[in-house]
Amino acid sequence: MPFHGPLPENADMSGSQAVVLGVYAEQDDRVHATRDAAEAALRGGRT
């Protein structure tokens, strides 16, 4: 599913089993600000 923009608040992707390809624009601070939270949500607490 394509998605563009910052991570929504309280995103829960812990049940996702899909492969994710994240493409970040070099100067898109609005999206970069949520990058770490998106990674954590995708990992579901796993490292």
N, C-alpha and C positions, 0 to 999 in steps of 0.2 A: 504494500500500500504506500504510495508516494505521500510524503508530508513535507511541507515547507513552513518554517517559522520556529519560534522558540518552543520549548517544552511546555505543555499546559501544566498548571498547578496541580499538585497531587496526582501526577501521572503514575499509573500502576501498570507496568509491563512485565510483571513477574511471571505471568503465565505464557508469555510469548516464546515460541520455539523457532521463530523465523530467523534466518540469517539477515543481518543488518549491514547495509553499506551507508555510512554517513559521509556526506560531502559537505564541507563547510567553506563558505566564501571567506576569502582572506581578511576582509575588512568588515564583516558583519557582526559588530559587537552585540547586537540584540540577540542573535542566535548563540554566539559564543558564550554569552553569560549563563546559558543553561546547559552547556555541554557536559560538565561534570555531573549534574543532576540527572541528565538523560542517560549517561553511562551507568550511573548507580541504579537507576530504575530498571535498565535492561539487565543488569547483572543480578538484580533481586537480592542484594546483600552479599552476593558471592564475589570473591576477588579472583 
